[in-house]
């Protein structure tokens, strides 16, 4: 190759390299949004409630999870929760209980408190299937004054249709599931 051929070939080479730029897919982040006014009741339960950090199944991570078949689950690579789902659900429940004034006081840290009751939780299901969202949460309300006696223990489940088959639609439907679960649990707690 002579010098003129290589000089003419360089622009073609640079143009080819510029055309092969790697594609970049930005990650999108989602959170739950609920309305604490849904829980407004007569009077607050006269107790201090401590909400312990929640646990979750290993498969429930920061990536959004969808069920594509009876035995098949898929993680969304670029669609993630803003926080780990168990932590996000716990914070959402605390916000809902505080906003609705369900208890006299709700605390999220155990530093220097003497609570009347302790709420523990474990997130069991937090996924969609393209048509519906599903959430299942084990909640245990413990009487701290008598030791380890459970006031109420149970698994609460809810499903909600996706209004739009998008990741934003999944976050919205899962928010409605959490609202339903908390509403059902609070109704039971107020009747105790």
C-alpha positions in Angstrom: 0.0 0.0 0.0 1.4 3.3 -0.9 1.2 6.4 1.2 -1.7 8.0 -0.7 -3.8 4.9 -0.4 -3.3 4.8 3.4 -4.1 8.5 3.7 -7.3 8.0 1.8 -8.2 4.9 3.8 -7.8 6.6 7.2 -11.1 8.6 7.0 -13.0 5.4 6.0 -11.4 3.6 9.0 -12.4 6.4 11.4 -15.9 6.6 10.1 -16.3 2.9 10.5 -15.1 3.0 14.1 -17.5 5.9 14.9 -20.4 3.9 13.5 -19.7 1.0 15.9 -20.2 2.8 19.2 -21.4 0.6 22.0 -25.0 1.0 22.9 -25.8 2.1 26.4 -29.1 1.3 28.2 -29.6 3.4 31.2 -31.2 1.8 34.3 -34.6 3.0 35.5 -35.5 3.0 39.2 -38.9 2.6 40.8 -40.4 3.1 44.2 -43.7 2.5 45.9 -46.3 5.2 46.4 -49.3 4.8 48.8 -51.9 7.0 50.3 -51.8 6.9 54.1 -55.3 8.6 54.3 -56.8 5.2 53.3 -56.2 4.0 56.9 -57.8 6.9 58.9 -59.7 5.4 61.7 -61.5 6.6 64.8 -58.6 6.9 67.3 -55.0 5.8 67.5 -54.2 2.6 69.3 -52.7 3.8 72.7 -49.3 2.1 72.2 -45.7 2.6 71.0 -45.0 0.3 68.0 -41.5 -0.5 67.0 -41.2 -1.8 63.4 -38.2 -4.1 63.0 -36.3 -4.3 59.7 -38.1 -6.7 57.4 -36.6 -9.8 55.8 -37.3 -11.2 52.4 -36.8 -14.3 50.3 -33.4 -14.5 48.6 -34.9 -14.1 45.1 -36.5 -10.7 45.9 -33.7 -8.3 45.0 -33.4 -4.8 43.7 -34.1 -5.9 40.1 -37.8 -6.1 39.3 -39.1 -9.7 39.1 -41.7 -11.1 36.7 -43.1 -14.5 36.3 -43.1 -15.7 32.7 -44.5 -19.2 33.4 -45.5 -21.4 36.2 -41.9 -22.4 36.9 -40.0 -19.5 35.3 -39.0 -16.1 36.8 -37.1 -13.3 35.0 -35.2 -10.4 36.4 -35.3 -7.1 34.6 -31.7 -6.1 34.0 -32.3 -2.4 33.7 -35.4 -1.9 35.8 -34.6 -1.8 39.5 -36.2 -0.8 42.8 -34.8 2.3 44.4 -34.2 0.3 47.6 -34.2 -3.4 48.5 -37.9 -4.4 48.3 -38.1 -5.6 52.0 -36.7 -2.2 53.2 -39.0 -0.3 50.8 -42.1 -2.1 51.9 -41.2 -1.6 55.6 -40.7 2.2 55.1 -43.9 2.3 53.1 -45.8 0.6 56.0 -44.2 2.9 58.6 -45.3 6.0 56.5 -48.8 4.6 56.1 -49.2 3.9 59.8 -47.8 7.3 60.8 -49.9 9.2 58.3 -53.0 7.4 59.4 -52.2 7.8 63.1 -52.9 4.1 63.7 -50.6 4.0 66.8 -49.8 6.7 69.4 -46.2 6.5 68.3 -44.4 4.5 65.6 -40.6 4.1 65.8 -38.2 2.6 63.3 -35.1 2.5 65.5 -34.7 0.6 68.7 -32.4 3.1 70.4 -33.6 3.9 73.8 -37.2 3.0 73.4 -39.5 0.8 75.4 -42.2 -0.2 72.9 -45.5 -1.8 73.8 -45.5 -3.8 70.6 -43.1 -4.9 67.9 -43.9 -5.6 64.3 -41.8 -8.0 62.3 -42.2 -8.8 58.7 -40.9 -11.1 55.9 -41.6 -10.3 52.2 -42.6 -13.6 50.5 -43.8 -12.6 47.1 -43.2 -9.3 45.2 -43.6 -9.9 41.4 -45.8 -9.5 38.4 -46.8 -11.7 35.5 -47.6 -9.2 32.8 -51.3 -8.9 33.8 -51.3 -8.7 37.6 -49.0 -7.8 40.5 -48.7 -10.1 43.5 -47.5 -9.4 47.0 -47.4 -11.6 50.0 -46.1 -10.5 53.4 -45.8 -12.3 56.7 -46.5 -9.9 59.5 -46.2 -10.7 63.2 -47.3 -8.3 65.9 -45.7 -9.1 69.2 -46.7 -7.9 72.7 -43.4 -6.6 74.1 -44.7 -6.2 77.7 -45.6 -9.9 78.2 -42.5 -11.2 76.5 -42.9 -13.2 73.4 -46.7 -13.6 73.1 -47.8 -12.9 69.5 -50.8 -10.5 69.4 -51.4 -11.3 65.8 -49.4 -13.4 63.3 -50.4 -14.1 59.8 -49.6 -14.0 56.1 -51.3 -11.3 54.1 -51.6 -11.5 50.3 -53.0 -9.2 47.7 -53.0 -9.0 43.9 -53.9 -6.0 41.7 -54.3 -5.8 37.9 -51.7 -3.9 35.9 -53.3 -0.8 34.4 -50.5 -0.7 31.9 -48.1 -3.5 31.1 -44.9 -1.5 31.9 -42.5 -1.4 34.7 -44.1 1.8 36.0 -47.5 -0.1 35.8 -45.9 -2.9 37.9 -44.7 -0.4 40.6 -48.1 1.2 40.7 -49.9 -2.2 41.0 -47.5 -3.4 43.7 -48.2 -0.2 45.6 -51.9 -1.0 45.5 -51.1 -4.5 46.8 -49.1 -3.1 49.8 -52.0 -0.7 50.5 -54.5 -3.6 50.6 -52.3 -5.7 52.9 -51.7 -2.9 55.3 -55.4 -2.0 55.3 -56.4 -5.6 56.1 -53.8 -5.9 58.8 -54.8 -2.6 60.5 -58.4 -3.6 60.5 -57.5 -6.7 62.4 -55.2 -4.9 64.8 -57.9 -2.3 65.7 -60.3 -5.1 66.5 -57.9 -6.8 69.0 
